[in-house]
């Protein structure tokens, strides 16, 4: 990842109550430590015990760097197939959607 300005992964999702953010009722997303023992706090997701959507949002955010790399790799393979077999028409969406998603993740869209 060279053009990305975001914190590289992996990111980790802490358990509810590990930090006192919002009275311990939140999930904190941390990066790997940068040359020390203390990880960098990236985000705090306020949750409720019974809120599956908040939990899913926090999990998705923590997986973002892994998903970004996986999409980059998949796009490379799609480009290879696209070029090798000279795909045209509706199949071009297979290229445009990942390109746009990666641009959006970099803040370019």
C-alpha positions as CSV (number, residue, x, y, z in Angstrom):
1,X,0.0,0.0,0.0
2,X,1.8,3.1,-1.2
3,X,-0.8,5.8,-2.0
4,X,-2.8,5.3,1.2
5,X,-2.8,7.9,3.9
6,X,-4.6,5.8,6.5
7,X,-3.0,3.9,9.3
8,X,-1.9,0.5,8.0
9,X,-3.3,-2.7,9.5
10,X,-3.8,-4.8,11.3
11,X,-6.5,-3.1,13.4
12,X,-7.8,-4.7,16.6
13,X,-11.3,-4.4,18.1
14,X,-11.3,-4.3,21.9
15,X,-14.0,-5.7,24.0
16,X,-16.7,-3.5,25.5
17,X,-15.4,-2.1,28.8
18,X,-11.7,-2.4,28.0
19,X,-11.6,1.4,27.9
20,X,-13.7,3.9,29.8
21,X,-14.9,5.7,26.7
22,X,-18.6,6.5,27.1
23,X,-18.7,5.0,30.5
24,X,-17.1,1.7,29.2
25,X,-20.0,1.2,26.9
26,X,-18.0,1.3,23.6
27,X,-15.8,-0.7,21.3
28,X,-12.3,0.8,20.7
29,X,-10.4,0.1,17.5
30,X,-6.6,0.1,17.9
31,X,-3.7,-0.1,15.5
32,X,-0.5,-2.0,16.1
33,X,1.9,-0.1,18.4
34,X,4.2,2.4,16.6
35,X,7.6,1.7,18.1
36,X,6.3,1.2,21.6
37,X,4.1,-0.8,23.8
38,X,1.0,1.4,23.5
39,X,-1.3,0.8,20.5
40,X,-2.8,3.8,18.7
41,X,-6.5,4.5,19.3
42,X,-8.1,4.9,15.9
43,X,-11.8,5.0,16.7
44,X,-14.4,4.6,19.3
45,X,-17.8,3.1,18.4
46,X,-20.5,3.7,21.0
47,X,-22.5,0.5,21.5
48,X,-25.3,-1.0,23.5
49,X,-25.3,-4.6,24.7
50,X,-28.4,-5.4,22.7
51,X,-27.3,-3.5,19.5
52,X,-26.1,-6.0,16.9
53,X,-25.8,-3.2,14.3
54,X,-23.3,-1.2,16.4
55,X,-21.3,-4.4,16.9
56,X,-21.3,-5.2,13.2
57,X,-20.2,-1.6,12.4
58,X,-17.3,-1.8,14.8
59,X,-16.2,-5.2,13.4
60,X,-16.4,-3.9,9.8
61,X,-14.3,-0.9,10.7
62,X,-11.7,-3.0,12.4
63,X,-11.5,-5.2,9.3
64,X,-11.1,-2.3,6.9
65,X,-7.3,-2.6,6.2
66,X,-7.6,-6.3,5.5
67,X,-10.6,-5.7,3.2
68,X,-8.7,-2.9,1.4
69,X,-5.7,-5.2,0.7
70,X,-8.0,-8.1,-0.4
71,X,-9.8,-5.8,-2.8
72,X,-6.5,-4.6,-4.3
73,X,-5.4,-8.2,-4.8
74,X,-8.7,-9.2,-6.3
75,X,-8.7,-6.2,-8.6
76,X,-5.2,-7.2,-9.9
77,X,-6.6,-10.6,-10.8
78,X,-9.7,-9.1,-12.5
79,X,-7.5,-6.8,-14.5
80,X,-5.4,-9.7,-15.7
81,X,-8.4,-11.7,-16.8
82,X,-9.9,-8.5,-18.3
83,X,-6.8,-7.9,-20.4
84,X,-6.1,-11.5,-21.3
85,X,-9.6,-12.2,-22.6
86,X,-10.4,-8.6,-23.8
87,X,-13.6,-8.4,-21.7
88,X,-16.0,-5.7,-22.8
89,X,-19.6,-4.5,-22.0
90,X,-21.4,-5.2,-18.8
91,X,-18.3,-7.1,-17.5
92,X,-16.5,-3.8,-17.2
93,X,-18.5,-3.2,-13.9
94,X,-16.2,-5.9,-12.4
95,X,-13.4,-3.3,-12.9
96,X,-15.3,0.0,-12.2
97,X,-16.8,-1.1,-8.8
98,X,-13.5,-2.1,-7.1
99,X,-11.7,1.0,-8.6
100,X,-14.4,3.3,-7.2
101,X,-14.4,1.5,-3.8
102,X,-10.6,1.8,-3.4
103,X,-10.8,5.5,-4.5
104,X,-13.5,6.1,-1.9
105,X,-11.4,4.4,0.8
106,X,-8.5,6.8,-0.1
107,X,-10.8,9.8,0.0
108,X,-10.5,10.4,-3.7
109,X,-14.1,9.9,-4.7
